[in-house]
């Protein structure tokens, strides 16, 4: 799930990522701001979900994927669109 919070006087949007996946020990986000090398690690909550808040520039498309347990790539079903990537799969895309 994705929750977007826009600010009238700011040039960024606060995005909350929430992922509920049973077999996960770790969940990271890669690709935001075109950075596929440095991940954003989501925090595990008491209810077993993973979440994290990220401020992202507005008026830009942001491609990303979740990396679960350092081995499994997942897309966000609530992303604005899915876009083909160079590996024959798709990336999730936020349009802010």
URLINBEL-V864041 format. One record per residue. N is the residue number from 1. PHI is phi as a letter, one per 30 degrees, with the letter a starting at -180 (none if undefined). NEAR is the number of other C-alpha atoms within 10 Angstrom. D_CENTER is the distance of its C-alpha to the mean C-alpha in whole Angstrom. Layout:
n | phi | near | d_center
N | PHI | NEAR | D_CENTER
N | PHI | NEAR | D_CENTER
//
This chain:
n | phi | near | d_center
1 | none | 12 | 9
2 | b | 16 | 8
3 | b | 11 | 11
4 | c | 16 | 12
5 | b | 11 | 15
6 | c | 14 | 17
7 | c | 11 | 20
8 | d | 8 | 23
9 | c | 6 | 24
10 | c | 9 | 21
11 | c | 12 | 19
12 | b | 18 | 16
13 | b | 18 | 13
14 | d | 17 | 12
15 | c | 18 | 9
16 | c | 15 | 8
17 | c | 17 | 6
18 | b | 19 | 9
19 | b | 18 | 9
20 | c | 14 | 13
21 | b | 12 | 14
22 | d | 8 | 18
23 | d | 9 | 18
24 | d | 17 | 15
25 | c | 12 | 17
26 | b | 15 | 14
27 | b | 25 | 10
28 | b | 20 | 8
29 | c | 22 | 5
30 | b | 20 | 7
31 | j | 19 | 8
32 | d | 19 | 7
33 | h | 13 | 11
34 | i | 12 | 12
35 | c | 13 | 12
36 | c | 13 | 12
37 | c | 7 | 14
38 | c | 12 | 13
39 | d | 15 | 10
40 | c | 17 | 9
41 | d | 16 | 10
42 | d | 19 | 9
43 | d | 16 | 13
44 | d | 18 | 15
45 | c | 11 | 17
46 | e | 7 | 20
47 | d | 7 | 19
48 | j | 15 | 17
49 | d | 16 | 14
50 | c | 21 | 11
51 | b | 19 | 10
52 | a | 16 | 9
53 | c | 16 | 9
54 | b | 14 | 9
55 | c | 14 | 11
56 | b | 19 | 11
57 | e | 15 | 14
58 | d | 16 | 15
59 | i | 11 | 17
60 | b | 12 | 14
61 | c | 17 | 12
62 | c | 19 | 9
63 | d | 23 | 8
64 | a | 25 | 6
65 | b | 20 | 6
66 | d | 23 | 6
67 | c | 20 | 10
68 | c | 17 | 12
69 | h | 13 | 15
70 | i | 12 | 15
71 | b | 8 | 16
72 | c | 11 | 14
73 | c | 15 | 12
74 | b | 16 | 10
75 | c | 17 | 8
76 | c | 20 | 7
77 | d | 11 | 11
78 | c | 13 | 10
79 | d | 16 | 9
80 | d | 15 | 11
81 | b | 15 | 13
82 | c | 18 | 12
83 | b | 12 | 14
84 | e | 10 | 16
85 | c | 11 | 16
86 | d | 7 | 19
87 | c | 7 | 19
88 | i | 6 | 20
89 | c | 10 | 16
90 | b | 17 | 13
91 | c | 23 | 10
92 | d | 22 | 8
93 | b | 21 | 9
94 | c | 21 | 8
95 | c | 12 | 12
96 | c | 17 | 13
//
